[in-house]
Each structure stands twice: as structure tokens, then as C-alpha cells.
Amino acid sequence: MTIRVSIACPQESVEIDRKRLRDTARAVLEGEGIRDGEISLAFVDNATIHQLNKRYLNHDEPTDVLSFPLSESAGRLAGELVIGAEVARTEAVERGHDVQAELALYVIHGLLHLCGLDDRTDKDAAVMRQRERHYLEQLGWPDVASKGDD
């Protein structure tokens, strides 16, 4: 059993700490009970994530992360996260922290969605924030999970 994490970075405006974000993804999946999986992380520009957000969710704006489950069975997960690298940079600058921490939050958030968590209700969002903070702390990232919405 193994968790494979591949990273694509078809943008050049935000540097990506591939090793640390790959390690973050593996730790989250293992923490959520996934022992076998194949996850793809794509760090894209605003134009790309805007187009995908419009196509799949009918939201006409760039977003932070989109989660695409590809398959799931007992203990095995396959999926793709498309992460808005420029969104992360903008948010990190506005909130005064490192862009890598913001990217880690998006990776954690997207993976929690793939693992079955949701954040559509206030109660579910509170659970999601608690799990995000758990992994940020466990992995030595600063707590950037609060966006003033708690």
C-alpha cells in the first residue's frame, strides 16, 4: 500500500515547495485513514482556475481549490486537486503570511473534501476548520485556516 502524489505546475508566477506540499498531502491522507492512493496536485494560474470554476461549479471567478474525486474504494483514493496559486499569493499577501502556508491550507482543504468532509453548513465548516488546523499544526505550518469566518 502506498500513496503516490504527483505535482504539476503549469504556471511560473508562484514558486511551489513541491517536497513539503507532497509531504503535506501524504500526511493528511494517512491521517484520514487512506493507505493506498494516487493524488494529483495541479498548481495553476488565475485564468485556468477561473475557467474550471466556471465550467464545473458555474462560479464566474477564480477560486482557491477544486477537488475532483476519480475513484474511491475501501482505503484507496484517487483524485485531483487544482489549486489557484495566484489566489494563494493574493490571499497570503492580504493576510500577512507566507504563500506556502496558504498553499498547504488549500491542499489540506481539498484533500479533506476528497476524503468526504464538506463545509456547506456552519457545523460542517467548523469540523473542516478543526481538521485543517490539526494538520497545519501537526505539520509545522502556521495556523492560516481562519479567514474570519469562524
N, C-alpha and C positions, 0 to 999 in steps of 0.2 A: 504494500500500500504506500502510495506516495502522492504528494501534492505538487503538481507542476504549475508554475506561474510564469507566463510569458509576458513580455512588455514590448509594446510598440510605441514609438514616439514620433509621429509624423508632423511635429511642429518643432520650431527651434527657439521660440521666444522665452520659454521657461525651462531651465535645467531640471532634470529629473534624477533623483538619487535612486537609481534602479535597484541597487542591492538592498538598501534599507526599506524601500517600499515593497519589494518582493518578500523580504523577511516579515514585514508587517502583514502582508496578505496571508502568508503561511500560518503565522501565529493566530490570526483571527479565525481562520478555517479550522485549525486544530482545536482552538478554544471552543468552537461551536460544534465540535464532535465530528467534523469531516476528516476522514482518514485517507480518502482517495479522491483526487480531483484534478481538474485541469481548468485553470482560470487564465484569462487573457486580460491584461490591463492596457488600454489604449489612451495615451495622454494626447489630447487633440486641442486645436485652436478654437476660438470662439465661433468662427464660421461653420466649422464641422459640427460642433456640438449643438449649435443653433439649428442647423438643418435636421439633425437626428431628433432633437427635441420636438421640432415641428412635425416631422414625419410620424413619429411613434406615439407622442403624447398630445399633439396638437397645441403645444405651448410655443408661442412665437417669440422665443428669446433663448439666449444661451443659458445653460444650467450647469450645476456642479458635477453631477454624476448620473449616468444612466446605467441601469443593470439589466442585462439580458441573460436569463437562465437558458441554457442549452439542453441540459438533461439533469435528472436527479433520480437517484435510487438510494436505497439504504446505505448511508455512509459515503456515497460517491456524489460528487457535484461537478458539473461542468457549466461554465458561464463566462460572460464577457462583461467587463466594465469599461465604459467610455467616460473618460474623466476630462473635464474642462480645465486645462492647465492655465489658460489665461484668466478664467473665472477665479481660480485659486489664487493667482498672483494678485488680482484686484482686491479680493476679499482679505488676503493676508496684509496687504498694504493698508487698507482701510481700518483693519482691526489691530494693526501693530505687531504682527508676529511673522515668523518665518514661513515662506511659501511651502517648504517641505512638510511642515506640520499640517498645513491646510490640505495638502495633497494626501497625507496619511489619513486625515479625517474622512476625506471623500472615498478613499479605498476602503476604510473600515465601514463606513455607512453603506456603500454599495454592496459589500460582501454580506453585511447583515441582512440586507434585502434578499440577496440570493439564498441566504440560509433560512428565509421565511419570516423575518421580522418585518413589521410595517410601521408606518408613522402617520397614518391618516387621522387617527383620533388623538386627543390630548393624552390619554392614558398610554396608548401605544408609542407616541412620540417620547413620553417620559422614559419608558423602558428602553427605547432606542438610544436616547441620550445617555442613560446609565451605562449601557453596554459600550457605547463609543468611549466614554470616559474611562471605563475599566481597561479597555485595550490601549488607549493613549497612555495611561499611567503605567500599565504593565510593560509597555514597550519603550518607555522613557521619552515619549513625546509630551510637549506641553498640553495642558487642557484647553483646546481650542474648540471644544464641542458646543459651548454655549454661544448662541447668536442673539442672546437677549430674548429668546422665545420661551424660556422656562418660567 
